């Protein structure tokens, strides 16, 4: 009897469990607007959570940002206008992919610079090793005689 009551209670509460993704979706007239909303909230970063988009974040600031996106969409704002508005309010940090400009050029150029420096270092090492190989390991006559003795096993006790 207790088990069946617990089962009925769990089944009654099942519709109350809503995923965070479903809770983020506002009322839209068509599927295209809903998809546009999902894309916008997934490409904007939560200022509080640091590495979570506003679609996945449960922070109050993320809810405010989702509401702002929804209201701007209802007012007919373009995607660029919505993102620009949120960037003006919260800073460039809210973008996962910041635009390339004077301030972010180094951010975008760093990988290419690092690869270029790595190639220069590897090239320098290869060139230096080839030059050493071309010069050869030429030994003096005395060193050559000592090597011959060592290889023959004669110079074990006569080390200088």
C-alpha positions in Angstrom: 0.0 0.0 0.0 2.8 2.4 0.9 4.8 1.5 -2.2 1.8 2.2 -4.5 1.2 5.5 -2.8 4.8 6.5 -3.2 4.7 5.5 -6.9 1.6 7.5 -7.5 3.1 10.5 -5.8 6.2 10.2 -7.9 4.2 9.9 -11.1 2.1 12.9 -10.1 5.3 15.0 -9.6 6.8 13.9 -12.9 5.3 16.7 -15.0 6.7 19.2 -12.5 10.3 18.3 -13.5 11.3 20.6 -16.2 14.8 20.7 -17.7 16.7 23.9 -17.6 16.6 24.1 -21.4 12.8 23.9 -21.5 12.6 26.5 -18.8 14.6 28.9 -21.0 12.2 28.8 -23.9 9.7 31.6 -24.0 6.5 31.7 -26.0 7.3 32.1 -29.7 5.0 32.3 -32.7 7.0 30.0 -34.9 9.9 27.5 -34.7 12.3 29.8 -36.6 12.1 32.4 -33.8 12.6 29.8 -31.1 15.6 28.4 -33.0 17.0 32.0 -33.3 16.5 32.5 -29.6 18.2 29.2 -28.7 21.2 30.2 -30.9 21.5 33.6 -29.3 21.4 32.4 -25.7 23.9 29.6 -26.5 26.5 32.0 -27.9 26.4 34.5 -25.0 28.5 33.8 -21.9 27.2 34.3 -18.4 29.1 37.1 -16.6 28.9 35.3 -13.3 29.5 31.7 -14.2 32.6 32.5 -16.3 32.5 29.5 -18.6 28.8 28.8 -19.1 26.5 30.2 -21.6 23.3 31.9 -20.5 21.2 29.0 -21.8 22.8 26.6 -19.4 23.3 28.9 -16.4 20.9 29.2 -13.5 22.4 32.5 -12.3 19.9 35.3 -11.9 22.0 37.5 -14.2 21.6 34.8 -16.9 17.9 34.8 -16.5 17.9 38.6 -16.9 20.0 38.3 -20.0 17.6 35.6 -21.5 14.7 37.9 -20.7 16.4 40.8 -22.4 17.1 38.7 -25.5 13.5 37.6 -25.6 12.2 41.2 -25.2 14.5 42.6 -27.9 13.5 39.8 -30.2 9.8 40.7 -29.6 10.7 44.3 -30.4 12.1 43.2 -33.8 15.8 43.7 -33.0 18.4 42.0 -35.2 20.9 39.4 -33.8 23.7 41.9 -34.1 21.7 44.6 -32.3 20.9 42.2 -29.5 24.5 41.0 -29.1 25.7 44.6 -29.3 23.3 45.7 -26.6 24.4 43.0 -24.2 28.1 43.7 -25.0 27.6 47.3 -24.2 25.9 46.4 -21.0 28.2 43.6 -19.8 31.4 44.0 -21.8 33.1 42.0 -24.6 33.5 39.1 -22.1 29.9 37.9 -22.8 30.9 36.9 -26.3 32.4 33.4 -26.8 33.9 34.6 -30.1 34.9 38.2 -29.8 35.2 40.3 -33.0 38.7 41.0 -34.5 39.6 44.6 -33.8 42.5 46.5 -32.2 41.8 45.2 -28.7 41.4 41.6 -29.6 44.0 41.3 -32.4 46.6 39.8 -30.1 44.0 37.3 -28.8 43.4 36.0 -32.3 47.0 36.3 -33.5 48.6 34.5 -30.6 48.1 30.9 -32.0 49.7 31.9 -35.3 52.5 33.7 -33.5 53.2 30.7 -31.3 53.3 28.3 -34.3 55.6 30.7 -36.2 58.0 30.9 -33.2 57.9 27.1 -32.9 58.7 26.6 -36.6 61.6 29.1 -36.3 63.0 27.2 -33.2 62.7 23.9 -35.0 64.2 25.3 -38.1 67.1 26.7 -36.2 67.7 23.4 -34.4 67.6 21.5 -37.7 70.0 23.9 -39.5 72.4 23.9 -36.5 72.5 20.1 -36.4 73.1 19.9 -40.2 76.0 22.3 -39.9 77.5 20.2 -37.2 77.0 17.1 -39.2 78.8 18.7 -42.2 81.7 19.7 -40.1 82.1 16.2 -38.9 83.5 15.1 -35.7 87.2 15.3 -36.7 89.6 14.1 -34.1 93.1 15.0 -33.6 95.8 12.3 -34.1 96.2 12.0 -30.4 92.5 11.6 -29.8 92.2 9.1 -32.6 95.0 7.0 -31.1 93.3 7.1 -27.7 90.0 6.0 -29.2 91.7 3.1 -30.9 93.3 2.0 -27.6 90.0 2.3 -25.8 88.3 0.2 -28.4 91.0 -2.4 -28.2 90.8 -2.4 -24.4 94.4 -1.3 -23.8 93.8 2.0 -22.1 91.6 0.9 -19.1 94.1 1.7 -16.4 96.0 4.6 -18.2 93.4 7.3 -18.0 94.6 10.9 -17.9 
